[in-house]
Amino acid sequence: MQLKVPDAMNADETMQLKVSDAGNADETVLLRVVEVAATDKANASSGRAADGSGPGRSPRRRRAPRSSPLSRMSAAAPGPARLAARVASEARRLRPRYPHADRTGWRRWAPSWRQWLGAVLTFTGLSVVLLGSAYAATDIPENLNSYATQQDNVYFWSDGTPMARTGWVRRQAMPLQDIPEDVRGAVLAAENASFYSDPGISLSGLGRALWRTVGQGETQGGSTITQQYVKNVYLNQDRSVGRKFTEAMLALKLDNEMSKDDILEGYLNTSWFGRGTYGIQRAAQAYYGKDVGELDAGEAAFLASLLKGAGLYDPALSQANHARAVERWSWILDRMVDTGALSKSERARYKAFPEPLKRAPGYDTGKQSDYLVELAAQYAKKAAHLTAREFDLGGYQIYTTFDRKQETALTDAVDKARKRARKDDPAKAKALHFGASSVAADGRILAVHGGPDHREQGYNESNATTVPAGSAFLPFVYAAALEHGVHRTRDGAATEVTPQTLYDGDDGIAVRTPEGPYWDRGGKQVTSRNDGGKSYGRIGLGRALALSVNTPFMQLGMDTGLDKVRDTAQRAGLLSSSFGPQVPALSLGSATPSAIRMASGYATFAAAGKHVEPYSVARITRNGSKVALTKPAARRAVKASVAEAVQSALADGFRTAHPGAATTAGVAGKAGTTQNDTAAWYVGTANSVSTAVVAYRIDLTKSLEPLPLDGIAGSPGDSVPYRIWSGARGIG
């Protein structure tokens, strides 16, 4: 082979390499000589080769890069292994390399589209596997939960004997074919218009529900009818992500294993509609007094609105509920037109809201037992922190504080008085009402009289704040003065008050402030009056209370401070909601307490000044298990010496007014009258039990304004309320 070397300084020349005949003598290899780098020139001049060898040394051979094991394996391996190697090679390309050298700005740190695609595919694959596994592992429970198997609530007397078994919680399963199309259409329009086409769950609705669950937002909505049915019959009502996930899995499986008609039928027969009812049939009876087959589209639309929350849409509960019910009722009817359940012409027929019944019919535990059950149920839900829905589930045993013997005695005494009034003056007796209650010194409500019959008169007269307390309020004014003293001047120190402190007891005296007479807003000087216009001259406060002299206490209230009078009365047991304007008339009983609260207030004086909020339930169990119950504790309302002084004056008053009564120790009481003769009271204590009785007249067919008694309640010395009180307490 002949090698012709060109001039090293001439880079444009080529060198020809003559290949020997052993190769191919006819071919010539042309080598283009590139420009020699400056470093190479320097090495040449120094006698060192570019590869680092010195003069006289043979140049080092540069070894070719060795291929990776993966490359060698892919080259030598059969097909499957070669494929696996190729996949691994591609996976390496997805490996993040940060920052990207070929990008600028924030894109240097952003994942590539391959990485995004890989993440999405991985997440999707894992989700499908997990959801598929969860679906396969989900079994529909064989037993329905307690929401689908309602029970009665049982009430007991204080001695442990059964008092009443409520019949509210009943459910009558109705076949779907017996439920009118309008009813079904209203429910579907309100809750799940796509029921017959969806897979049992709504992904968007489920997402909203989960968001509300995590964010503690509104709990309504977000579920299909299938999901709601699953929750009603298989799950509990807690708000957790786990429960929502289980609900969705069960709904999917149930939708595949049951027909849509069967699911809808089950849903309509297990849903809660309020008023203690589960199922559309009982709801129709509770709200309209008819069977579901008799409902029209308007009534059906209202019942469908209750599925969103009966506590918000039952018009009987509040005026706000009524407004919400009307608005949703109208929306559901419009929605029925959109879904094809109603035509526009049919929709036009429903212009007036179909008012439901004020209360559910068929609550038949007994005439007075109804009032007792109502009172105990209200207290039980509050003290045990139970929602109406939870309580309506049933299964509760409510042990009340009601004493069977005292309840019978009080009821008999009222019935006797009512019969006598009807005989003496039938016309006036038609509007005559009696409210009564007995409360122990420790707060237990022992007996109440709520009215003639709960089925005829739904409201409880023992708990009604209808008429003023009148002169029965005077002990609270007296207690406030004994507790706080009086102020003769605006900025002067308080002066102590005793039962012997003298006040003007004359009729018609002017009420005064430290600056002079008190004038009302009409520019008229305010004066106080005694019953019968009688004057007593200067009289001690204890004696004035015993004789029920009004005028000293109207001035005493001003001297003590009306704010202190009101506060003392509230601490003793009266509710703040029963008080009106803070004017001088407050001291003469302008407040309108219930019989229960008046009895509770007088019980505070009998209990040496300690007050316990009145309560009607001693304990609760559910299917034998104890239910936590918040019971009221005793607290100091007035000093013991103050309570003793008040109780002493009331005992003197009882002996003065009824000298011939056969009494036992500890009997004290006072009559109460109003200046406009709209109410007559008697409140007294015997054997540590305070009983309050009030008589008044209201014609409920005309208005709620009290009417004058006009003598039908007896005279102050021999009043009908006193007869009831003495009969109930066994005092002749």
Residue pairs with C-beta under 8 A, 6 or more apart in sequence:
1 17
1 18
1 19
1 20
2 18
3 15
3 17
3 18
4 15
4 16
4 18
5 15
6 13
6 14
6 15
6 33
7 13
8 36
11 33
11 34
11 35
11 36
13 33
14 30
14 31
14 32
14 33
15 31
15 33
16 28
16 29
16 30
17 28
17 29
17 31
18 28
19 25
19 27
19 28
19 29
36 44
39 50
40 50
43 49
43 50
47 54
47 55
48 54
48 55
49 57
49 59
51 59
51 60
51 62
52 60
53 59
53 60
67 75
70 85
70 88
70 89
73 81
73 85
74 81
74 82
74 85
74 86
74 89
77 85
93 114
94 112
94 114
94 115
94 118
96 111
96 115
98 108
98 109
99 108
99 109
100 107
100 108
100 109
100 110
100 112
101 108
103 110
111 119
134 245
134 249
135 249
135 252
135 253
138 246
138 249
138 250
138 253
140 234
140 250
140 253
140 254
140 257
141 234
144 233
144 234
145 233
145 234
145 235
145 236
146 393
146 395
147 232
147 233
147 236
147 237
147 270
147 272
147 278
147 393
148 232
148 233
148 270
150 169
150 170
150 171
150 278
150 392
150 393
150 394
151 169
151 393
151 394
151 395
152 165
152 166
152 167
152 169
152 394
153 165
153 166
153 168
153 169
153 377
153 391
153 394
153 395
153 396
153 397
153 398
154 162
154 164
154 165
154 166
154 396
154 397
154 398
155 162
155 163
155 164
155 165
155 166
155 369
155 372
155 373
155 376
155 398
155 400
156 162
156 163
156 397
156 398
156 399
156 400
157 163
157 400
157 402
157 403
157 404
158 399
158 400
158 401
158 402
158 403
158 404
158 444
158 446
158 618
159 403
159 404
160 399
161 404
163 369
163 372
163 373
163 400
163 402
163 404
164 365
164 366
164 369
164 372
164 373
165 365
166 276
166 363
166 365
166 373
166 377
166 394
167 362
167 363
167 364
167 365
168 275
168 276
168 277
168 360
168 363
168 392
169 276
169 277
169 278
169 392
169 393
169 394
170 277
170 282
171 269
171 270
171 277
171 278
171 279
171 281
171 282
172 279
172 281
172 282
173 269
173 279
173 281
174 265
174 268
174 269
174 279
174 280
174 281
174 292
175 265
176 184
176 261
176 262
176 264
176 265
176 268
178 292
178 293
179 265
179 268
179 280
179 292
179 293
180 292
180 293
180 295
180 300
181 341
182 295
182 296
182 297
182 300
182 341
182 342
183 268
183 280
183 292
183 295
183 300
183 303
183 304
184 264
184 268
185 297
185 300
185 336
185 339
185 341
185 342
186 297
186 300
186 301
186 303
186 304
186 332
186 336
186 341
187 225
187 264
187 267
187 268
187 280
187 300
187 304
187 307
188 195
188 225
188 264
188 339
188 341
189 304
189 332
189 335
189 336
189 338
189 339
189 341
190 301
190 304
190 305
190 307
190 308
190 328
190 332
190 335
191 225
191 228
191 304
191 307
192 198
192 202
192 224
192 225
193 335
193 338
193 339
194 202
194 224
195 224
195 225
195 226
195 260
195 264
196 260
198 224
198 226
199 252
199 255
200 224
200 226
200 227
200 251
200 252
200 254
200 255
200 256
201 224
201 226
201 227
201 248
201 251
201 252
201 255
202 222
202 223
202 224
202 227
205 221
205 222
205 223
205 224
206 222
206 223
206 227
206 244
206 248
208 221
208 222
209 221
209 222
209 223
209 244
210 222
210 241
210 244
211 217
212 218
212 219
212 222
213 219
213 239
213 240
213 241
213 244
214 241
219 239
220 308
220 309
221 308
223 231
223 247
224 251
225 263
225 264
225 267
226 251
226 254
226 255
226 263
226 267
227 247
227 248
227 251
228 267
228 271
229 254
229 263
229 266
229 267
229 270
230 247
230 250
230 251
230 254
231 237
231 247
232 267
232 270
232 271
232 272
233 266
233 270
234 250
235 243
235 246
235 247
235 250
236 243
237 389
254 263
255 263
268 279
268 280
269 278
269 279
269 280
269 281
270 278
270 279
271 278
271 279
271 280
271 307
272 278
272 310
272 389
272 392
273 279
273 280
273 282
273 283
273 286
273 287
273 303
273 306
273 307
273 310
274 283
274 286
274 306
274 310
274 311
274 313
274 314
274 388
275 283
275 286
275 287
275 310
275 314
275 359
275 360
276 286
276 360
276 392
277 283
277 285
277 286
277 360
277 392
278 392
280 292
280 303
281 291
281 292
283 292
283 303
283 306
284 290
284 291
284 292
284 294
284 295
284 299
284 303
285 291
285 360
285 361
285 362
286 357
286 360
286 361
287 299
287 302
287 303
287 356
287 357
287 360
288 294
288 295
288 299
288 354
288 356
288 357
289 357
289 361
295 303
296 350
296 354
297 333
297 336
297 342
297 346
297 350
298 329
298 333
298 350
298 353
298 354
299 354
301 329
301 332
301 333
301 336
301 350
302 325
302 329
302 353
302 354
302 356
304 332
305 313
305 325
305 328
305 329
305 332
306 313
306 314
308 328
310 388
310 389
311 317
311 388
311 389
312 321
312 324
313 321
313 324
313 325
313 328
314 321
314 325
314 356
315 321
315 322
315 325
315 355
315 356
316 356
316 357
316 358
316 359
325 353
326 353
329 353
329 354
333 342
333 347
333 350
334 347
336 342
336 347
337 343
337 344
337 347
358 458
359 458
363 370
363 454
363 455
364 455
365 373
367 452
367 453
367 454
367 455
368 407
368 411
368 448
368 449
368 450
368 454
370 450
370 453
370 454
370 455
371 448
371 449
371 450
371 451
371 454
371 460
371 462
372 400
372 402
372 407
372 448
372 450
372 616
374 450
374 454
374 460
375 445
375 448
375 450
375 460
375 462
375 463
375 616
376 398
376 400
376 402
376 616
376 617
377 391
377 398
379 615
379 616
379 617
380 386
380 391
380 396
380 398
380 617
380 620
381 387
381 388
381 391
383 615
383 617
383 629
383 630
383 631
384 620
384 627
384 628
384 629
384 630
385 628
385 630
395 622
395 623
396 620
396 621
396 622
396 627
397 620
397 621
397 622
398 617
398 620
399 617
399 618
399 619
399 620
399 621
400 616
400 617
400 618
401 440
401 444
401 445
401 446
401 615
401 616
401 617
401 618
402 445
402 446
402 447
402 448
402 616
403 438
403 446
403 447
406 438
406 446
406 447
406 689
406 728
407 446
407 447
407 448
409 447
409 727
409 728
409 729
409 730
410 436
410 438
410 447
410 448
410 449
410 691
410 724
410 728
411 447
411 449
412 727
413 723
413 724
413 725
413 727
413 728
414 434
414 436
414 449
414 724
416 727
417 434
417 695
417 720
417 723
417 724
418 429
418 432
418 434
418 452
421 428
421 429
421 432
421 712
421 720
422 429
424 712
425 712
428 697
428 710
428 712
429 712
430 699
431 697
431 698
431 699
431 700
431 707
432 695
432 696
432 697
432 712
432 713
433 451
433 461
433 466
433 695
433 696
433 697
433 698
434 449
434 451
434 461
434 693
434 694
434 695
434 724
435 449
435 450
435 461
435 462
435 463
435 464
435 466
435 594
435 595
435 693
435 694
436 447
436 448
436 449
436 461
436 462
436 595
436 691
436 692
436 693
436 694
436 724
436 725
436 728
437 445
437 447
437 448
437 449
437 462
437 463
437 594
437 595
437 596
437 599
437 691
437 692
438 445
438 446
438 447
438 448
438 599
438 689
438 690
438 691
438 728
439 445
439 446
439 596
439 599
439 600
439 603
439 614
439 689
439 690
439 691
440 446
440 603
440 688
440 689
440 690
441 603
441 606
441 607
441 612
441 688
441 689
441 690
442 607
442 612
442 634
443 600
443 603
443 612
443 613
443 614
443 615
443 632
443 634
444 614
444 615
444 616
444 618
445 596
445 614
445 615
445 616
446 689
447 691
447 728
448 460
448 462
448 463
448 595
448 596
449 461
449 462
450 459
450 460
450 461
450 462
450 463
451 457
451 459
451 460
451 461
457 700
461 595
462 594
462 595
462 596
463 594
463 595
463 596
464 594
465 575
465 577
465 578
465 592
465 593
465 594
466 592
466 696
466 698
466 704
466 706
467 592
467 674
467 678
467 679
467 694
467 696
467 706
468 589
468 590
468 591
468 592
468 674
468 678
468 679
469 589
469 591
469 592
469 593
469 598
469 672
469 679
469 681
470 588
470 589
470 672
470 673
470 674
470 675
470 679
470 681
471 531
471 548
471 550
471 588
471 589
471 670
471 671
471 672
471 673
471 674
472 589
472 598
472 670
472 671
472 672
472 681
472 682
472 683
472 692
473 569
473 587
473 588
473 589
473 591
473 672
474 545
474 548
474 550
474 553
474 587
474 588
474 589
474 670
475 545
475 601
475 602
475 605
475 646
475 649
475 650
475 670
476 565
476 568
476 569
476 572
476 574
476 601
477 553
477 556
477 557
477 560
477 565
477 587
478 541
478 545
478 553
478 556
478 645
478 646
478 649
479 568
479 572
479 605
479 638
479 642
479 643
479 646
480 557
480 560
480 561
480 564
480 565
480 567
480 568
480 569
481 497
481 541
481 556
481 559
481 560
482 497
482 498
482 638
482 639
482 641
482 642
482 645
482 646
483 564
483 568
483 638
483 639
483 642
484 494
484 560
484 561
484 564
484 568
485 494
485 495
485 496
485 497
485 560
486 494
486 495
486 497
486 556
486 559
486 560
487 493
487 494
487 495
487 514
487 559
487 560
487 561
488 495
488 514
488 559
489 514
490 514
490 515
497 541
497 556
497 560
498 541
499 540
499 541
499 542
499 543
499 645
499 648
499 649
500 540
500 541
500 542
501 540
501 541
502 538
502 539
502 540
502 541
503 538
503 539
503 541
503 544
503 551
503 552
503 555
503 556
504 537
504 538
504 539
504 551
504 552
504 555
505 530
505 535
505 536
505 537
505 538
505 539
505 544
505 549
505 551
505 552
506 535
506 536
506 537
506 551
507 529
507 530
507 533
507 534
507 535
507 551
508 527
508 528
508 529
508 533
508 551
509 527
509 528
509 551
509 555
510 517
510 518
510 525
510 526
510 527
511 517
511 518
511 526
511 527
511 528
511 554
511 555
511 558
511 584
512 518
512 555
512 558
513 558
517 525
517 526
518 525
518 526
518 558
518 584
519 525
519 526
520 526
520 583
526 584
528 550
528 551
528 554
528 555
528 584
528 588
529 550
529 551
529 675
530 536
530 549
530 550
530 551
531 548
531 550
531 673
531 716
536 544
536 547
536 549
539 547
539 549
539 552
541 552
541 553
541 556
542 645
542 648
542 649
542 652
543 649
543 652
544 552
544 553
545 553
545 646
545 649
545 650
545 653
545 670
546 649
546 650
546 652
546 653
546 656
547 653
547 656
548 653
548 670
548 671
548 716
550 588
553 587
553 588
554 584
554 585
554 587
554 588
556 587
557 565
557 584
557 586
557 587
558 584
558 587
562 582
562 583
562 584
562 586
562 587
563 582
565 586
565 587
566 579
566 582
566 586
568 637
568 638
569 579
569 591
569 601
570 576
570 579
571 611
571 637
571 638
572 600
572 601
572 604
572 605
572 611
572 637
572 638
573 597
573 600
573 601
573 603
573 604
573 611
573 613
573 614
573 637
574 591
574 593
574 597
574 598
574 601
575 593
575 597
578 591
578 592
578 593
578 594
578 597
579 586
579 590
579 591
580 586
580 590
580 591
580 592
581 590
583 590
588 675
589 672
589 674
593 601
595 692
595 693
595 694
596 614
596 692
597 614
598 681
598 683
598 692
598 694
599 614
599 683
599 690
599 691
599 692
600 611
600 613
600 614
600 690
602 650
602 683
602 684
602 685
602 690
602 692
603 611
603 685
603 688
603 689
603 690
604 610
604 611
604 637
604 638
604 643
605 638
605 643
605 646
605 647
605 650
605 668
605 685
606 643
606 647
606 666
606 668
606 685
606 688
606 690
607 634
607 643
607 688
608 640
608 643
608 644
609 636
609 637
609 638
609 639
609 640
609 642
609 643
610 634
610 635
610 636
610 637
611 634
611 635
611 636
611 637
612 632
612 633
612 634
612 635
613 632
615 631
615 632
617 629
619 626
619 627
619 629
620 626
620 627
620 629
621 627
637 643
638 646
647 668
647 685
648 668
650 668
650 669
650 670
650 684
650 685
651 666
651 667
651 668
653 668
653 669
653 670
654 661
654 663
654 667
654 668
654 669
654 670
654 684
655 663
657 671
657 717
658 722
658 726
661 667
661 726
661 731
661 732
662 731
662 732
663 686
663 731
664 686
664 687
666 685
666 686
666 687
666 688
667 684
667 685
667 686
667 731
668 684
668 685
669 682
669 683
669 684
669 685
669 686
669 722
669 725
670 682
670 683
670 684
671 680
671 681
671 682
671 716
671 719
671 721
671 722
672 679
672 680
672 681
672 682
672 683
673 679
673 680
673 681
673 716
676 708
677 708
677 709
677 710
678 696
678 697
678 706
678 707
678 708
678 709
679 694
679 695
679 696
679 706
679 709
680 694
680 695
680 696
680 709
680 713
680 714
680 719
680 720
680 721
681 692
681 693
681 694
681 695
681 721
682 692
682 693
682 719
682 721
682 722
682 724
682 725
683 690
683 691
683 692
683 693
683 725
684 690
684 691
684 725
684 729
685 691
686 729
686 731
687 729
689 729
691 725
691 728
691 729
693 721
693 722
693 724
693 725
693 728
694 721
695 709
695 712
695 713
695 719
695 720
695 721
696 706
696 709
697 706
697 707
697 708
697 709
697 712
698 704
698 705
698 706
698 707
699 707
712 720
713 719
713 720
713 721
714 720
714 721
714 722
714 723
725 731
726 732
